[in-house]
Amino acid sequence: AELATFKKGIKRDAALYPVIKQDIEWDTWNRSIVSIARAQAVENVLDSTFKPILQEEVLLFEEKQKFMYSVFERTMQTDKGKAIVRSHEKTFDAQMVYKEMYDYCVSSTKALLNSTTLLSCITSARLGDGSWKSGASKFILHWEEQVRQYEKLLPNDHFPEKGKLIMLQNAVHAIQELRQVQTQAAQ
């Protein structure tokens, strides 16, 4: 019953899933993949702990795996992504493809290097030094995004809220108007 409902239910469209061409795009790509997979009822393929038990669940999961493997085959265009997809071409194990890509992007030495780059950006970015051309509000949003990505990569290494405020204050200190807002906010 569930298998038939799945096959006739929500229209699954692999073309809706975005392509990842560089490892640096992981965070944005992953957020989209998870969101679309949930909307298309295939999100358990992205859960490495999910294991179907009943025969009907196994058959349903196999269908979901087939679909998500085709998604990954089309969307994972990084060197590592292509290699991971190819390594599972005989089994079409989309669950393992996603887990390996996730581990590579979040837990690997490369991910650690990315976190170091993010940390450097967070702690050394300065508005008003001439390097940022897009305005103060975009700078602040960009800085907050770097913090979010850093904390997502290293979930046990979050900055205290007061520390984030101090770093952001330092980053925008050169802009007189923002310095005044900071002083008023602190009072």
C-alpha positions as CSV (number, residue, x, y, z in Angstrom):
1,A,0.0,0.0,0.0
2,E,2.7,2.5,0.9
3,L,4.8,1.6,-2.1
4,A,1.8,2.1,-4.4
5,T,1.0,5.4,-2.7
6,F,4.6,6.5,-3.1
7,K,4.7,5.6,-6.8
8,K,1.4,7.4,-7.5
9,G,1.8,10.2,-4.9
10,I,3.9,13.3,-4.9
11,K,5.6,14.0,-8.3
12,R,9.3,13.6,-7.7
13,D,11.4,15.7,-10.0
14,A,15.2,15.3,-9.9
15,A,15.5,18.5,-11.9
16,L,14.4,20.5,-8.8
17,Y,17.6,19.5,-6.9
18,P,20.5,22.0,-7.3
19,V,23.9,21.0,-8.5
20,I,27.0,21.3,-6.4
21,K,30.1,22.1,-8.3
22,Q,32.5,23.2,-5.5
23,D,32.9,21.9,-2.0
24,I,32.4,25.4,-0.7
25,E,28.8,25.2,-1.9
26,W,28.0,22.3,0.5
27,D,26.0,24.3,3.1
28,T,23.7,25.9,0.6
29,W,23.4,22.8,-1.5
30,N,22.7,20.5,1.5
31,R,20.0,22.9,2.9
32,S,18.2,22.7,-0.5
33,I,18.6,19.0,-0.9
34,V,17.2,18.3,2.6
35,S,14.3,20.7,2.0
36,I,13.3,19.3,-1.4
37,A,13.8,15.7,-0.2
38,R,11.3,16.4,2.6
39,A,8.8,17.9,0.3
40,Q,9.1,14.9,-2.0
41,A,8.9,12.3,0.9
42,V,12.4,10.8,0.4
43,E,14.2,12.4,3.3
44,N,14.8,9.1,5.1
45,V,17.4,8.3,2.4
46,L,19.4,11.3,3.9
47,D,19.3,9.7,7.4
48,S,22.2,7.3,7.8
49,T,20.5,5.7,10.8
50,F,17.3,4.8,9.0
51,K,17.0,1.1,8.3
52,P,13.7,-0.3,7.0
53,I,12.4,-3.4,8.7
54,L,9.2,-4.8,7.2
55,Q,9.3,-6.1,3.6
56,E,7.0,-3.3,2.4
57,E,9.3,-0.7,4.0
58,V,12.3,-2.3,2.4
59,L,10.7,-2.2,-1.1
60,L,9.6,1.4,-0.5
61,F,13.1,2.4,0.6
62,E,14.6,0.7,-2.5
63,E,12.4,3.0,-4.7
64,K,13.4,6.0,-2.7
65,Q,17.1,5.0,-3.1
66,K,16.8,4.6,-6.8
67,F,15.3,8.1,-7.1
68,M,17.9,9.8,-4.8
69,Y,20.8,8.0,-6.5
70,S,19.7,9.5,-9.8
71,V,19.5,12.9,-8.1
72,F,23.0,12.5,-6.7
73,E,24.4,11.2,-10.0
74,R,23.1,14.4,-11.6
75,T,23.8,17.0,-8.9
76,M,27.1,16.0,-7.3
77,Q,29.5,17.6,-9.7
78,T,32.5,18.1,-7.4
79,D,35.5,15.8,-7.9
80,K,34.8,14.1,-4.6
81,G,31.1,13.9,-5.2
82,K,31.6,12.3,-8.6
83,A,34.0,9.7,-7.0
84,I,31.5,8.9,-4.2
85,V,28.6,8.4,-6.7
86,R,30.8,6.2,-8.9
87,S,31.9,4.1,-6.0
88,H,28.2,3.1,-5.4
89,E,27.2,2.6,-9.1
90,K,26.6,-1.1,-8.6
91,T,24.5,-0.9,-5.5
92,F,22.8,2.5,-6.1
93,D,23.1,3.1,-2.4
94,A,22.0,6.7,-2.2
95,Q,22.0,6.6,1.6
96,M,25.7,5.8,1.6
97,V,26.4,8.4,-1.1
98,Y,24.9,11.1,1.0
99,K,26.6,9.9,4.2
100,E,30.0,9.8,2.6
101,M,29.5,13.3,1.0
102,Y,28.2,14.6,4.3
103,D,31.2,13.2,6.2
104,Y,33.6,14.5,3.7
105,C,32.2,18.0,3.8
106,V,31.5,18.2,7.5
107,S,34.0,15.9,9.3
108,S,37.0,15.6,7.0
109,T,40.4,17.4,7.1
110,K,39.0,19.5,4.2
111,A,36.1,20.5,6.4
112,L,38.5,21.4,9.2
113,L,40.5,23.6,6.8
114,N,37.2,25.2,5.7
115,S,36.4,25.9,9.4
116,T,39.9,27.5,9.8
117,T,39.2,29.8,6.8
118,L,35.8,30.7,8.3
119,L,37.3,31.5,11.6
120,S,39.9,33.7,10.0
121,C,37.2,35.6,8.2
122,I,35.1,36.0,11.3
123,T,37.9,37.3,13.4
124,S,39.7,39.5,10.9
125,A,36.8,41.0,8.8
126,R,36.6,44.7,9.0
127,L,34.0,47.0,7.6
128,G,35.5,50.4,6.5
129,D,38.9,49.1,5.5
130,G,38.0,49.3,1.8
131,S,37.8,45.6,1.1
132,W,34.0,45.3,1.5
133,K,32.0,47.1,-1.3
134,S,28.4,46.0,-0.6
135,G,27.3,48.2,2.3
136,A,27.0,47.8,6.1
137,S,23.8,45.7,6.3
138,K,25.2,43.1,3.8
139,F,28.5,43.0,5.7
140,I,26.7,42.2,8.9
141,L,24.5,39.5,7.3
142,H,27.6,38.0,5.6
143,W,29.5,38.0,8.9
144,E,26.6,36.3,10.7
145,E,26.4,33.7,7.9
146,Q,30.1,33.0,8.4
147,V,29.5,32.5,12.1
148,R,26.6,30.2,11.4
149,Q,28.6,28.1,9.0
150,Y,31.5,27.8,11.4
151,E,29.3,26.8,14.2
152,K,27.5,24.2,12.0
153,L,30.9,22.7,11.0
154,L,32.0,22.6,14.6
155,P,28.9,22.1,16.7
156,N,30.9,21.8,20.0
157,D,32.8,25.0,19.3
158,H,30.3,27.8,19.5
159,F,31.2,31.4,20.4
160,P,29.4,32.8,23.4
161,E,26.8,35.4,22.5
162,K,28.8,38.1,24.2
163,G,31.9,37.1,22.3
164,K,30.0,37.3,19.0
165,L,28.8,40.8,19.9
166,I,32.3,41.9,20.7
167,M,33.8,40.5,17.5
168,L,31.0,42.1,15.4
169,Q,31.6,45.4,17.2
170,N,35.3,45.2,16.4
171,A,34.5,44.4,12.8
172,V,32.3,47.5,12.3
173,H,34.2,49.9,14.6
174,A,35.5,52.0,11.8
175,I,32.0,53.1,10.8
176,Q,31.0,56.0,13.1
177,E,27.2,55.5,12.8
178,L,27.5,51.8,13.8
179,R,29.8,52.7,16.7
180,Q,27.0,55.0,18.0
181,V,24.4,52.3,17.7
182,Q,26.6,49.9,19.6
183,T,27.0,52.4,22.4
184,Q,23.3,53.0,22.6
185,A,22.5,49.2,22.5
186,A,24.9,48.6,25.4
187,Q,23.2,51.2,27.6
